[in-house]
Amino acid sequence: MTTYLLALDQGTSSSRSIVFDAQGRIVASAQLELPQIYPRPGWVEHDPLEIWRTQLTTAKEALAKAGLTARDIRAVGITNQRETTVVWNRKTGAPIHHAIVWQDRRAEPICAALREAGMADTIQQKTGLLIDAYFSGSKLQWLLDHVPGARAAADAGELAFGTVDCWLIWQLTGGASGTGRHVTDVSNASRTMLFNVHTNQWDEELLAALRIPKSLLPEVLPSAADFGKTASDVLGGEIAIGGVAGDQQSALFGQACFSAGMAKNTYGTGCFMLMHTGDQFQTSANGLLTTSAAQATAQPQFAQEGSVFVGGAVVQWLRDGLRAIEHSGQVQQLAESVPDSGGVMMVPAFTGLGAPYWKPDARGTITGLTRGTTIAHIARAALESIAYQSAALLLAMSRDAVARGGTPVSELRVDGGACVNNLLMQFQADLLGIPVVRPACVETTALGAAYLAGLSSGVYQSTEELSALWKAERRFVPTLGHDRAQELMARWEHAVAQTTLPPAA
């Protein structure tokens, strides 16, 4: 039997495909950038057809680089940018609008109305989420209300809604030919604000509150399950789709964080910290979300999550906005050209602030500028902002854990593009006061999807087997005194307090 696994990793800024062997080693990979569409401030869109085109192109390229065909792949795993919302016509397969990306804030008035209607506690208790335009449900309502003819078509059962995984599965399994499967997994469904994570069912009360017809919604399966087979003309043969998880839950799985108290942070476009809480649904008193973890069975598994909206994207802004660097890889060299940020603090609240602050009206600020400030100081402050935001998340998680009689997180496993930046990882360890551990394979988001596909297809027998495969590449140990770390965090919180302008008189 073949033991190669193909992971499709559809992210916010790129589509990637990676072929793994049974030991979790990368055999071949391919990547294409995904164009970003910004129709107006606070709005972010993608072309769903570009999502599909780039993902399919990279899948074929990765197979070709590996010298493999569809017959050599045991199963496909899919991981994806979460909350991003796609609606398409079931008969034609045509999207009714661009995908509305997770960063998009246009649905904030819908969320304000839900809060005013007193839905906050109900939504948090059923979904683990706070009411925010970040999640798919409000984006879906916006599409039905603003795309001409959309609500009537939805009421007639002509439309399908899905997060990006769902859109890709539909396309991979034949799409509008009639064989396309309309399915998702629990981890993606849990990010819609429409899904009861206790029962793993779409919730009638929430659907009514957001005026969403149930006919729009996909079937929900565990993260390791039978999601169908690729149509034979897509990748040159039928391949089982055996694993699906939203990117952050997939990374938690790929980091072998299978038991309560284990935590990871992914440094991508945004930063996402998750701590596994086992089968315990726990709401946060510190601005964190509760979410469904990737699960290999029908038994619900949970995690606490904090989301930073602008992580690695701050480096893209230095490159494309300020033109301070030509390539993202140059940021460490520029930042290291000065010993510290020279008192400069940057809060990159370009689209508001996520957890634990939840300040949708916050805007980016740079404070502490002097006549001696250089672009290198700003670059260092930008890089450090990623660590400050992540530290705020972990401190909030630890407060929740201690309040429940548990212990604070003792080490943080890291992954994602920016975790290769040694300066950033060392500063992260210094702020947190605990080891930051980088694994041998930093592509843990894709690896998690491959592991899930491998579990459902018999390549692996248990999560214990997967834990044995996980290996550390480097441990970053704190070198900063506790008092100094606290002083820096206090300066950060002061900078955050300045990101929201007082209301006009």
Salt bridges, closest charged atoms under 4 A:
ASP9 OD2 - ARG16 NH2 2.63
ASP21 OD2 - ARG25 NE 2.91
GLU45 OE1 - HIS98 ND1 2.84
GLU45 OE2 - ARG106 NH2 2.82
GLU50 OE2 - ARG53 NE 2.77
GLU61 OE2 - LYS65 NZ 3.53
GLU83 OE2 - ARG82 NE 3.79
GLU83 OE2 - ARG191 NE 2.67
ASP104 OD2 - ARG106 NH2 2.85
GLU108 OE1 - ARG105 NH2 3.89
GLU108 OE2 - ARG115 NH1 2.89
ASP132 OD2 - ARG105 NH1 2.88
ASP145 OD1 - ARG151 NH2 2.98
ASP145 OD2 - ARG211 NH2 2.83
ASP203 OD1 - LYS126 NZ 3.01
GLU204 OE2 - LYS214 NZ 3.08
GLU205 OE1 - LYS126 NZ 2.63
GLU219 OE1 - ARG181 NH2 3.70
ASP247 OD1 - ARG82 NE 3.41
GLU305 OE2 - ARG82 NH2 2.51
GLU305 OE2 - ARG191 NH2 3.10
ASP320 OD1 - ARG319 NE 2.69
GLU384 OE2 - ARG380 NE 3.26
GLU411 OE2 - ARG413 NE 3.42
GLU411 OE1 - ARG475 NH1 3.21
GLU443 OE1 - ARG16 NH1 2.57
GLU473 OE1 - ARG438 NE 2.67
GLU487 OE2 - ARG484 NH1 2.63
